[in-house]
Amino acid sequence: MKIVKIGCCLALAMGLCACSSSEPAKEQEVEKKESKTYESILQEYSDKIIEMTPGLVEDYNNEYPALNGDITEMAKLSNDKITELAEVSTEGIEEMASLMFDQGDEYEVYEEWAGKLQDVYMEYAQQITDAYMASAS
């Protein structure tokens, strides 16, 4: 009996989803895109980098002892953690590039804001490099 009730609930939920219009979602997406600015993108992706970094440093510090002092593997581990931050930075820079094209902005405007995000990335990537250097000495 429970299975029948669950099945009915699922069927009802799927039916409601199928009947709902996708127009409001599209409108929200357009509004969200229009409300984006270089500054808001910089803030969003800087926050992501800042939030991720302590965990990546902690992960590095927890994982490197298993490498038994193999400097090459420790460097690879460090680079893997830094790459995770780089991916976030790249996403933000790509979003800024899209904004530049959408708004018809000059390249210099994009370049200035992308540089600011790159600076945040470099500052926080350095924390992972510092953890590597401390473990390698």
SVG drawing of the C-alpha trace seen along z (x, -y; Angstrom):
<svg xmlns="http://www.w3.org/2000/svg" viewBox="-2 -50 66 52">
<polyline fill="none" stroke="black" stroke-width="0.4" points="0.0,0.0 2.9,-2.4 4.4,-1.7 1.1,-2.7 0.9,-5.9 4.5,-6.8 3.8,-6.0 0.7,-8.2 2.6,-11.1 5.4,-10.8 3.0,-10.7 1.2,-13.8 4.5,-15.7 5.7,-14.8 2.4,-15.9 2.6,-19.2 6.2,-19.8 5.2,-18.9 2.3,-21.3 4.2,-24.3 5.4,-26.9 9.1,-27.4 8.5,-31.1 9.0,-32.4 12.3,-30.5 13.5,-32.0 12.5,-35.5 14.3,-35.0 17.4,-33.8 17.3,-36.9 16.8,-39.2 19.6,-37.5 21.9,-37.9 20.9,-41.6 21.6,-42.3 25.1,-40.9 27.9,-43.5 31.7,-43.1 31.7,-44.0 29.0,-41.4 30.9,-38.7 34.2,-39.7 32.5,-39.5 30.8,-36.2 33.9,-34.4 36.2,-36.0 33.9,-34.7 34.1,-31.2 37.9,-31.3 38.1,-32.7 35.7,-30.0 37.4,-27.1 41.0,-27.9 41.1,-26.9 39.6,-23.5 42.1,-23.0 45.0,-23.8 43.6,-21.4 43.2,-18.7 46.8,-19.2 48.0,-19.0 46.0,-15.9 47.1,-14.2 50.8,-14.9 52.0,-12.7 50.9,-9.7 53.4,-10.7 56.3,-9.9 58.3,-13.0 58.2,-12.4 58.7,-16.1 57.4,-15.5 54.2,-14.0 53.8,-16.6 54.2,-19.3 51.6,-17.5 49.2,-17.4 49.7,-21.1 49.2,-21.9 46.0,-19.8 44.6,-21.9 45.7,-25.2 44.0,-24.0 40.7,-23.8 41.0,-27.5 42.1,-28.2 38.9,-26.6 36.8,-28.9 38.8,-31.9 38.4,-30.9 34.7,-30.5 34.5,-34.1 36.7,-35.4 34.6,-33.7 31.4,-35.2 33.1,-38.6 34.0,-38.0 30.3,-37.1 29.2,-40.3 31.7,-42.3 30.3,-40.9 26.7,-41.2 27.1,-44.9 29.5,-45.8 32.1,-47.0 35.7,-47.9 38.2,-45.1 40.1,-47.3 37.0,-47.3 36.9,-43.5 40.6,-43.3 40.7,-45.5 38.0,-43.4 39.4,-40.1 42.8,-41.2 41.2,-41.9 39.8,-38.4 43.1,-37.0 44.8,-38.9 42.4,-37.3 43.2,-33.9 46.9,-34.4 46.7,-35.6 44.8,-32.6 46.7,-30.1 49.8,-31.3 48.4,-29.9 48.4,-26.4 51.9,-27.0 53.0,-28.1 51.6,-24.8 53.6,-22.9 56.8,-24.8 56.3,-24.2 55.8,-20.5 58.7,-20.2 61.3,-21.7"/>
</svg>
